[in-house]
Amino acid sequence: MCAHVLPCPSADADDRVLAVPVSRHPEQGWALLCNGVVLFDDDGELLPDGQVVLTRPWTLAAVPA
C-alpha cells in the first residue's frame, strides 16, 4: 500500500501512527495516514477494518471529599 522509500508501518503494527499523512483536516480534528488509519486529535484511531483504538486511557477524575 505504501510507496514511500522507507515503507510506512502497516495498520496493525504498534507504531502505525508514524505513517505519513496523506490527507489532513485539522479543522475537523483528523488525518488519514498512508496505511489507511484515521488518526483523531483526541488520540483515538480508526483502523481500516473498522476497529476503534483509544490510545489514551480515559479515567474519571476523583471528586474531592
C-alpha positions as CSV (number, residue, x, y, z in Angstrom):
1,M,0.0,0.0,0.0
2,C,2.8,2.5,0.9
3,A,5.0,3.6,-2.0
4,H,7.5,5.6,0.2
5,V,11.2,4.9,0.0
6,L,11.1,3.7,3.6
7,P,7.8,1.9,3.9
8,C,5.3,3.1,6.5
9,P,4.2,0.8,9.3
10,S,1.2,-1.3,8.5
11,A,-2.2,-0.6,10.1
12,D,-1.8,-3.5,12.5
13,A,1.7,-2.5,13.7
14,D,2.3,-1.0,17.1
15,D,3.9,2.1,15.5
16,R,1.1,2.6,12.9
17,V,0.6,6.3,13.8
18,L,4.1,7.0,12.5
19,A,2.9,6.5,8.9
20,V,2.9,9.5,6.5
21,P,-0.3,11.6,6.5
22,V,-1.9,11.7,3.0
23,S,-4.9,13.9,4.0
24,R,-5.1,16.3,6.9
25,H,-8.2,18.0,8.2
26,P,-7.2,19.9,11.4
27,E,-10.4,21.9,11.3
28,Q,-12.3,18.6,11.8
29,G,-9.7,17.0,14.1
30,W,-8.4,14.1,12.0
31,A,-5.8,12.9,9.5
32,L,-5.7,10.0,7.1
33,L,-2.4,8.1,7.1
34,C,-1.0,6.2,4.1
35,N,-1.6,2.9,5.8
36,G,-5.4,3.6,6.0
37,V,-5.5,4.6,9.6
38,V,-7.6,7.6,10.5
39,L,-5.9,9.4,13.4
40,F,-8.0,11.8,15.6
41,D,-6.7,14.7,17.5
42,D,-8.1,13.2,20.8
43,D,-5.6,10.3,20.4
44,G,-8.2,7.9,19.0
45,E,-7.7,5.8,15.9
46,L,-9.9,4.2,13.4
47,L,-8.3,1.2,11.7
48,P,-9.1,0.2,8.1
49,D,-11.0,-2.8,9.3
50,G,-13.3,-0.6,11.4
51,Q,-11.7,-1.3,14.7
52,V,-11.6,1.7,17.1
53,V,-8.5,2.2,19.2
54,L,-8.3,4.6,22.1
55,T,-4.6,5.2,22.7
56,R,-5.1,7.4,25.8
57,P,-6.8,5.5,28.7
58,W,-9.5,7.8,29.8
59,T,-10.4,7.9,33.5
60,L,-12.9,9.9,35.5
61,A,-11.3,12.5,37.8
62,A,-11.8,11.8,41.5
63,V,-14.2,14.1,43.3
64,P,-12.6,15.6,46.4
65,A,-14.4,14.7,49.6
